[in-house]
Amino acid sequence: MKWEYKIIRTSDGGLFSGDTGPMEHALNELGDAEWELVATLSDGRPAAQTNGATALVFKRPKPDA
């Protein structure tokens, strides 16, 4: 099976600061489109130095070409 990937960067304090409704809505839309969250990435610096920025990695089966 072949996969396609999508990377989404977050900012503004990371995933869980403030109102989580918009992020939850976006994750549900990605799930409806068959994207599966497989990893979260950071550059290893403390959140205070990066404003909590994180990258979310999603994958889904690649459609047959």
MDTraj code that builds the backbone (N, CA, C; nanometers):
import mdtraj as md
import numpy as np

residues = "MET LYS TRP GLU TYR LYS ILE ILE ARG THR SER ASP GLY GLY LEU PHE SER GLY ASP THR GLY PRO MET GLU HIS ALA LEU ASN GLU LEU GLY ASP ALA GLU TRP GLU LEU VAL ALA THR LEU SER ASP GLY ARG PRO ALA ALA GLN THR ASN GLY ALA THR ALA LEU VAL PHE LYS ARG PRO LYS PRO ASP ALA".split()
xyz = np.array([
    [0.0851, -0.1181, 0.0000],
    [0.0000, 0.0000, 0.0000],
    [0.0890, 0.1235, 0.0000],
    [0.0502, 0.2231, -0.0770],
    [0.1223, 0.3500, -0.0812],
    [0.0446, 0.4527, -0.0005],
    [0.1187, 0.5466, 0.0584],
    [0.0590, 0.6478, 0.1452],
    [0.0856, 0.7866, 0.0904],
    [-0.0037, 0.8787, 0.1228],
    [0.0234, 1.0207, 0.1018],
    [0.0212, 1.0869, 0.2388],
    [0.0977, 1.1935, 0.2524],
    [0.1156, 1.2588, 0.3818],
    [0.0773, 1.4056, 0.3737],
    [0.0382, 1.4584, 0.4895],
    [0.0039, 1.6003, 0.5023],
    [0.0664, 1.6476, 0.6329],
    [0.1321, 1.7621, 0.6290],
    [0.1909, 1.8208, 0.7492],
    [0.1248, 1.9558, 0.7725],
    [0.0749, 1.9740, 0.8939],
    [0.0098, 2.0996, 0.9313],
    [0.0840, 2.1571, 1.0509],
    [0.1258, 2.2806, 1.0379],
    [0.1950, 2.3482, 1.1486],
    [0.0929, 2.4223, 1.2348],
    [0.1113, 2.4110, 1.3646],
    [0.0282, 2.4875, 1.4569],
    [0.1134, 2.5992, 1.5153],
    [0.0492, 2.6972, 1.5726],
    [0.1204, 2.8074, 1.6364],
    [0.0290, 2.8684, 1.7407],
    [0.0609, 2.9883, 1.7831],
    [-0.0225, 3.0590, 1.8805],
    [-0.0411, 2.9792, 2.0082],
    [0.0682, 2.9285, 2.0632],
    [0.0599, 2.8611, 2.1912],
    [0.0372, 2.7120, 2.1820],
    [0.0412, 2.6559, 2.0650],
    [0.0297, 2.5114, 2.0527],
    [-0.1127, 2.4641, 2.0429],
    [-0.1305, 2.3355, 2.0646],
    [-0.2597, 2.2713, 2.0422],
    [-0.3637, 2.3012, 2.1483],
    [-0.3221, 2.3156, 2.2724],
    [-0.4197, 2.3144, 2.3808],
    [-0.4290, 2.4450, 2.4579],
    [-0.3872, 2.5540, 2.3990],
    [-0.4046, 2.6824, 2.4658],
    [-0.5282, 2.7497, 2.4080],
    [-0.6042, 2.8111, 2.4935],
    [-0.7231, 2.8809, 2.4455],
    [-0.8337, 2.7865, 2.4034],
    [-0.9115, 2.8310, 2.3068],
    [-1.0279, 2.7570, 2.2586],
    [-0.9833, 2.6424, 2.1683],
    [-1.0146, 2.5198, 2.2068],
    [-0.9763, 2.4032, 2.1262],
    [-1.0800, 2.3692, 2.0200],
    [-1.1932, 2.4392, 2.0187],
    [-1.2990, 2.4105, 1.9226],
    [-1.2544, 2.4138, 1.7778],
    [-1.1840, 2.5195, 1.7337],
    [-1.1409, 2.5229, 1.5936],
    [-1.0471, 2.4070, 1.5574],
    [-0.9550, 2.3724, 1.6466],
    [-0.8638, 2.2612, 1.6188],
    [-0.9408, 2.1296, 1.6133],
    [-1.0337, 2.1111, 1.7064],
    [-1.1148, 1.9888, 1.7060],
    [-1.1953, 1.9781, 1.5763],
    [-1.2518, 2.0887, 1.5334],
    [-1.3283, 2.0898, 1.4086],
    [-1.2386, 2.0522, 1.2898],
    [-1.1198, 2.1118, 1.2847],
    [-1.0264, 2.0822, 1.1753],
    [-0.9842, 1.9354, 1.1771],
    [-0.9577, 1.8805, 1.2961],
    [-0.9190, 1.7394, 1.3058],
    [-1.0323, 1.6482, 1.2617],
    [-1.1552, 1.6823, 1.2985],
    [-1.2697, 1.6018, 1.2554],
    [-1.2881, 1.6076, 1.1040],
    [-1.2658, 1.7239, 1.0443],
    [-1.2752, 1.7339, 0.8982],
    [-1.1684, 1.6485, 0.8302],
    [-1.0469, 1.6509, 0.8850],
    [-0.9405, 1.5674, 0.8289],
    [-0.9744, 1.4191, 0.8444],
    [-1.0299, 1.3813, 0.9583],
    [-1.0710, 1.2426, 0.9786],
    [-1.1790, 1.2011, 0.8806],
    [-1.2734, 1.2906, 0.8546],
    [-1.3788, 1.2614, 0.7567],
    [-1.3201, 1.2390, 0.6174],
    [-1.2064, 1.3042, 0.5901],
    [-1.1398, 1.2887, 0.4606],
    [-1.0386, 1.1732, 0.4638],
    [-1.0471, 1.0897, 0.5675],
    [-0.9648, 0.9693, 0.5845],
    [-0.8188, 0.9963, 0.6195],
    [-0.7873, 1.1184, 0.6657],
    [-0.6528, 1.1465, 0.7144],
    [-0.6425, 1.0959, 0.8578],
    [-0.5328, 1.0287, 0.8897],
    [-0.5068, 0.9760, 1.0236],
    [-0.3856, 1.0478, 1.0819],
    [-0.4001, 1.1019, 1.2040],
    [-0.2872, 1.1659, 1.2714],
    [-0.1898, 1.0573, 1.3148],
    [-0.0652, 1.0656, 1.2682],
    [0.0326, 0.9620, 1.2999],
    [0.1493, 1.0130, 1.3835],
    [0.1686, 1.1451, 1.3914],
    [0.2799, 1.1972, 1.4702],
    [0.2606, 1.3451, 1.4978],
    [0.3201, 1.3900, 1.6071],
    [0.3344, 1.5326, 1.6339],
    [0.4839, 1.5590, 1.6465],
    [0.5287, 1.6690, 1.5906],
    [0.6710, 1.7011, 1.5887],
    [0.6950, 1.8386, 1.6477],
    [0.8077, 1.8532, 1.7160],
    [0.8540, 1.9848, 1.7591],
    [1.0042, 1.9872, 1.7374],
    [1.0627, 2.1039, 1.7470],
    [1.2074, 2.1120, 1.7249],
    [1.2863, 2.0863, 1.8525],
    [1.2188, 2.0503, 1.9608],
    [1.2869, 2.0157, 2.0848],
    [1.3099, 2.1318, 2.1792],
    [1.2847, 2.2534, 2.1327],
    [1.3015, 2.3678, 2.2218],
    [1.1825, 2.3766, 2.3159],
    [1.2025, 2.4356, 2.4345],
    [1.0884, 2.4549, 2.5249],
    [0.9801, 2.5388, 2.4574],
    [0.8555, 2.5118, 2.4919],
    [0.7421, 2.5820, 2.4308],
    [0.7544, 2.7331, 2.4451],
    [0.8135, 2.7810, 2.5541],
    [0.8277, 2.9251, 2.5748],
    [0.9151, 2.9891, 2.4673],
    [1.0041, 2.9125, 2.4073],
    [1.0930, 2.9660, 2.3041],
    [1.0343, 2.9525, 2.1640],
    [0.9307, 2.8725, 2.1480],
    [0.8751, 2.8479, 2.0149],
    [0.7300, 2.8902, 2.0030],
    [0.6734, 2.9487, 2.1060],
    [0.5304, 2.9808, 2.1109],
    [0.4448, 2.8555, 2.0988],
    [0.5007, 2.7405, 2.1350],
    [0.4244, 2.6164, 2.1329],
    [0.4014, 2.5594, 1.9946],
    [0.4752, 2.6067, 1.8949],
    [0.4544, 2.5587, 1.7583],
    [0.4837, 2.4097, 1.7488],
    [0.3980, 2.3411, 1.6795],
    [0.4080, 2.1971, 1.6605],
    [0.3691, 2.1668, 1.5165],
    [0.4190, 2.0579, 1.4642],
    [0.3745, 2.0107, 1.3330],
    [0.2981, 1.8806, 1.3535],
    [0.1829, 1.8694, 1.2905],
    [0.1017, 1.7488, 1.2955],
    [0.1210, 1.6748, 1.1642],
    [0.1484, 1.5459, 1.1714],
    [0.1711, 1.4649, 1.0517],
    [0.0540, 1.3681, 1.0366],
    [-0.0087, 1.3728, 0.9203],
    [-0.1227, 1.2868, 0.8883],
    [-0.0864, 1.1994, 0.7695],
    [-0.1509, 1.0823, 0.7608],
    [-0.1352, 0.9988, 0.6418],
    [-0.2695, 0.9370, 0.6060],
    [-0.2803, 0.8968, 0.4794],
    [-0.3961, 0.8213, 0.4325],
    [-0.3518, 0.7397, 0.3115],
    [-0.4239, 0.6326, 0.2819],
    [-0.3877, 0.5534, 0.1650],
    [-0.3931, 0.6394, 0.0390],
    [-0.2934, 0.6225, -0.0440],
    [-0.2875, 0.6964, -0.1698],
    [-0.3839, 0.6324, -0.2692],
    [-0.4674, 0.7137, -0.3322],
    [-0.5598, 0.6576, -0.4312],
    [-0.4817, 0.5914, -0.5450],
    [-0.5351, 0.4830, -0.5965],
    [-0.4710, 0.4167, -0.7104],
    [-0.4706, 0.5104, -0.8299],
    [-0.3549, 0.5196, -0.8915],
    [-0.3426, 0.6109, -1.0068],
    [-0.3792, 0.5420, -1.1357],
])
top = md.Topology()
chain = top.add_chain()
for i, resn in enumerate(residues, 1):
    res = top.add_residue(resn, chain, resSeq=i)
    for name in ("N", "CA", "C"):
        top.add_atom(name, md.element.get_by_symbol(name[0]), res)
traj = md.Trajectory(xyz[None], top)
